[in-house]
Amino acid sequence: MARGLFCSLKVESSIAVSILIVAMNNIYPVVAGRLWGFALMGFNLGVEVGQLAIVGIFLPIGFPLRHRFIYQRFLRVAGSVAAIFLAVLWLVERMFNITLPSL
C-alpha cells in the first residue's frame, strides 16, 4: 500500500470515529459540555466544506427548535442514529479499503 493512501485512510478513519463519538454522545451523554460539535467542526473545517454548508442550512432551523419536545425526543436522537450508521459504514470502508454497496 502506498504511503499516501495509508495516511489518507488513517485521516478519514479518524474523521469517521470523531463523528461516531459525537453522535453517540448526543444519545448517551458521557462528556458534558457543548464543545463537541465545535471540536468536530474545527477538525473537519479544512477537509469537509460540505459539512459547513449543511450546518449553515440546518442551524437556523434547528437552533430555535432545540428546546422543543419533538426535537429533544425524536429529531436529535434520529439524526444521531443516522450519523452513527453512516460513520460506521464510512469507518469500515476506510479501515478495510473497500467499497460497500449503495443503499
Long-range contacts (C-beta under 8 A, 24 or more apart in sequence): 1-97, 5-97, 9-94, 9-95, 9-97, 11-47, 12-90, 12-94, 13-91, 13-94, 13-95, 15-43, 15-44, 15-47, 15-48, 15-90, 16-87, 16-88, 16-90, 16-91, 16-94, 17-87, 17-91, 18-43, 18-44, 19-83, 19-86, 19-87, 19-90, 20-83, 20-84, 20-87, 20-88, 20-91, 22-83, 23-79, 23-80, 23-81, 23-83, 23-84, 23-87, 24-80, 24-84, 26-76, 26-77, 26-79, 26-80, 26-83, 27-77, 27-80, 27-81, 27-84
